[in-house]
Amino acid sequence: MLILGIESATGRVGCAIGGHEGVRASVQATRERRHAELLAPQIQAACAHADVSLRDLGAVAVDVGPGLYTGLRVGVTTAITMAHALRVPMVAVSSLDLIAYPLRHAGRTITVMIDARRGEVFHARYGCLPGGVQRLSDPEVAAPDHVVSQILASDDETLVVGDGAVLYASMLEGLRGVELADPGFAHPSAESLVLLAHALAMREEFVRPDEIQPLYLRRPDAQVPRPTR
């Protein structure tokens, strides 16, 4: 089964196509607030690189967050629209899972921190398992010093990763038992999305397009003002 993965939860936007043989093509770019104009050409380019057409796809996978409101909305809306048009099922994966997954061989606790703006981060803790990771805490939004306190209270050897970890590196550097992951792992990747989605698809863990719900964890920065009397 060929899967199209769409990832747009952070400042990076991208897509990938793959199946049981792995990732066949991927395209990504880091351009703040340009997700809507970049995503459609990226999907076309990925299809061309993989030498497939949209009709060859068997499922659409999407990063459902948590993440930045505008980017998430663009990616989820695009994925739902394509799944409806192609009449294929969907797979939903968390952005925090996607960042933790490439570090599944770290052999220690992983804390993922995604920049949530407003001086906060989206975060969750993971444990490493053979071939994957297991989430140990629910996704939350909090101030970075709260996450640091949780890390220190756990007394685990901890690898911290994500663009939030990069942004607040000064709060994490030098802490006993804490290591910062390479910045190259800071963003969710469409490649990881396809790999995780394929495993879920093989277990038929699909989600109907009308069941997809982005995980915002808080209200968006921009709010429509309530009418005044």
C-alpha positions as CSV (number, residue, x, y, z in Angstrom):
1,M,0.0,0.0,0.0
2,L,1.3,3.4,-1.0
3,I,0.8,6.2,1.6
4,L,1.0,9.9,1.2
5,G,2.2,11.6,4.4
6,I,1.5,15.3,5.0
7,E,3.3,17.1,7.8
8,S,2.9,20.8,8.6
9,A,2.7,21.2,12.4
10,T,5.7,23.4,12.9
11,G,7.7,25.9,10.8
12,R,8.6,23.1,8.4
13,V,6.1,21.8,5.9
14,G,6.6,18.7,3.8
15,C,5.2,15.4,2.4
16,A,6.5,11.9,1.6
17,I,5.3,8.9,-0.3
18,G,6.2,5.3,0.7
19,G,5.0,1.8,1.5
20,H,6.3,-1.5,2.6
21,E,9.6,-0.9,0.8
22,G,10.2,2.4,2.8
23,V,10.1,6.0,1.7
24,R,10.1,6.5,-2.1
25,A,10.1,10.3,-2.2
26,S,10.0,13.2,0.2
27,V,9.9,17.0,-0.2
28,Q,10.2,19.5,2.6
29,A,10.9,23.2,3.2
30,T,11.2,25.5,6.2
31,R,9.5,28.7,5.4
32,E,7.4,30.3,8.1
33,R,3.7,31.0,7.3
34,R,3.9,29.7,3.7
35,H,2.5,26.3,4.2
36,A,-0.6,26.8,2.0
37,E,1.4,27.9,-1.1
38,L,4.1,25.2,-0.7
39,L,2.2,22.1,0.1
40,A,0.4,21.4,-3.2
41,P,3.6,21.8,-5.3
42,Q,5.4,19.6,-2.9
43,I,2.8,16.8,-3.3
44,Q,3.1,17.1,-7.1
45,A,6.9,16.9,-6.8
46,A,6.8,13.9,-4.5
47,C,4.5,12.0,-6.9
48,A,6.9,12.8,-9.8
49,H,9.9,11.7,-7.8
50,A,8.2,8.4,-6.8
51,D,6.9,7.9,-10.3
52,V,3.3,7.5,-9.1
53,S,0.0,9.2,-9.6
54,L,-2.5,10.2,-6.9
55,R,-4.7,7.4,-8.0
56,D,-2.0,4.9,-6.9
57,L,-2.3,6.0,-3.3
58,G,-4.0,3.6,-0.8
59,A,-4.1,6.0,2.2
60,V,-3.4,9.5,3.3
61,A,-1.5,10.1,6.6
62,V,-1.4,13.4,8.4
63,D,0.3,15.0,11.4
64,V,-2.5,16.1,13.7
65,G,-0.4,18.0,16.2
66,P,0.1,19.5,18.6
67,G,1.6,22.4,16.7
68,L,1.1,25.9,15.3
69,Y,-2.5,26.6,14.5
70,T,-2.2,27.9,10.9
71,G,0.2,25.1,9.8
72,L,-1.9,22.4,11.3
73,R,-5.0,23.7,9.7
74,V,-3.4,23.7,6.3
75,G,-2.0,20.2,6.5
76,V,-5.1,18.6,8.0
77,T,-7.5,20.3,5.6
78,T,-5.4,19.3,2.6
79,A,-5.1,15.7,3.8
80,I,-8.9,15.4,4.5
81,T,-9.7,16.9,1.1
82,M,-7.4,14.5,-0.7
83,A,-8.7,11.5,1.2
84,H,-12.3,12.4,0.3
85,A,-11.4,13.0,-3.4
86,L,-9.4,9.7,-3.7
87,R,-11.8,7.7,-1.5
88,V,-9.0,6.3,0.6
89,P,-8.8,5.9,4.4
90,M,-6.6,8.1,6.7
91,V,-4.0,7.6,9.4
92,A,-3.5,10.2,12.1
93,V,-0.1,10.6,13.9
94,S,1.0,13.0,16.6
95,S,3.8,15.5,15.9
96,L,5.4,14.6,19.2
97,D,5.5,10.9,18.1
98,L,7.1,11.9,14.8
99,I,9.9,13.7,16.6
100,A,10.6,11.0,19.1
101,Y,10.5,8.1,16.5
102,P,13.9,8.7,14.8
103,L,15.5,8.6,18.3
104,R,14.0,5.2,19.1
105,H,17.5,3.7,19.6
106,A,18.6,6.3,22.1
107,G,18.3,3.9,25.0
108,R,17.0,6.5,27.5
109,T,14.0,8.6,28.2
110,I,13.1,11.1,25.4
111,T,11.4,14.4,26.1
112,V,10.0,16.2,23.1
113,M,9.5,20.0,23.2
114,I,7.9,21.8,20.3
115,D,7.8,25.6,20.3
116,A,4.2,26.7,21.0
117,R,5.0,30.4,20.9
118,R,3.8,32.7,23.8
119,G,6.7,31.4,25.9
120,E,5.4,27.9,26.0
121,V,6.1,24.5,24.6
122,F,4.1,21.4,23.6
123,H,5.7,18.4,25.3
124,A,5.6,14.7,26.1
125,R,7.9,12.0,27.4
126,Y,8.8,8.7,25.7
127,G,10.5,5.5,26.5
128,C,12.4,3.4,23.9
129,L,11.1,0.0,22.8
130,P,12.6,-2.5,20.3
131,G,11.8,-0.9,17.0
132,G,9.9,2.1,18.3
133,V,8.9,4.4,21.2
134,Q,6.2,4.4,23.8
135,R,4.6,7.6,25.0
136,L,4.8,7.9,28.8
137,S,2.8,11.1,29.3
138,D,0.0,12.8,27.5
139,P,0.7,15.8,25.3
140,E,0.6,19.1,27.2
141,V,1.4,22.7,26.7
142,A,3.4,24.4,29.5
143,A,6.1,26.9,30.2
144,P,9.6,25.5,29.5
145,D,10.7,25.8,33.1
146,H,7.8,23.5,34.1
147,V,9.1,20.9,31.6
148,V,12.6,21.3,33.0
149,S,11.3,20.7,36.5
150,Q,9.5,17.5,35.3
151,I,12.8,16.2,33.7
152,L,14.8,16.8,36.9
153,A,12.1,15.2,39.1
154,S,12.1,12.0,37.0
155,D,15.8,11.4,37.7
156,D,16.0,9.6,34.3
157,E,18.8,9.9,31.8
158,T,17.0,12.1,29.3
159,L,17.5,13.1,25.7
160,V,15.6,16.4,24.9
161,V,14.6,17.1,21.3
162,G,12.5,19.5,19.2
163,D,12.6,23.1,18.1
164,G,11.5,24.0,21.6
165,A,14.6,22.3,23.0
166,V,16.7,24.3,20.6
167,L,14.9,27.6,21.5
168,Y,15.3,27.0,25.3
169,A,18.7,25.2,25.1
170,S,20.2,27.6,27.7
171,M,17.7,26.2,30.3
172,L,18.7,22.6,29.5
173,E,22.5,22.7,29.0
174,G,24.6,21.6,31.9
175,L,21.7,19.8,33.7
176,R,22.8,16.5,35.2
177,G,21.6,13.5,33.1
178,V,20.2,15.7,30.4
179,E,21.5,15.8,26.8
180,L,20.2,17.9,23.9
181,A,19.6,16.0,20.6
182,D,21.1,17.2,17.4
183,P,19.1,20.1,15.9
184,G,18.6,18.0,12.8
185,F,16.0,16.1,14.7
186,A,14.1,19.2,15.8
187,H,11.1,19.0,13.5
188,P,8.6,16.3,12.7
189,S,9.5,14.6,9.4
190,A,7.2,13.4,6.6
191,E,9.4,10.4,6.2
192,S,8.8,9.3,9.8
193,L,5.1,9.9,9.2
194,V,5.0,7.5,6.3
195,L,6.9,4.8,8.2
196,L,4.7,5.0,11.3
197,A,1.5,5.3,9.2
198,H,2.4,2.2,7.2
199,A,2.7,0.2,10.4
200,L,-0.7,1.4,11.6
201,A,-2.2,0.7,8.1
202,M,-1.0,-2.8,8.2
203,R,-3.0,-3.2,11.5
204,E,-5.9,-1.5,9.8
205,E,-5.9,1.3,12.3
206,F,-7.5,3.8,10.0
207,V,-9.5,6.9,10.8
208,R,-12.4,8.3,8.7
209,P,-11.7,11.8,7.3
210,D,-14.7,13.1,9.3
211,E,-13.0,11.8,12.5
212,I,-9.8,13.7,12.1
213,Q,-9.4,16.3,14.8
214,P,-6.3,18.5,15.1
215,L,-4.7,18.6,18.5
216,Y,-4.3,22.3,19.2
217,L,-4.2,22.0,23.1
218,R,-5.1,25.7,23.3
219,R,-7.0,28.3,21.4
220,P,-5.3,30.0,18.4
221,D,-3.4,33.3,18.8
222,A,-5.8,35.1,16.5
223,Q,-9.4,35.3,17.9
224,V,-12.5,36.8,16.3
225,P,-13.6,39.5,18.8
226,R,-17.0,39.0,20.4
227,P,-19.6,41.5,19.3
228,T,-20.2,44.3,21.8
229,R,-23.5,45.8,22.7
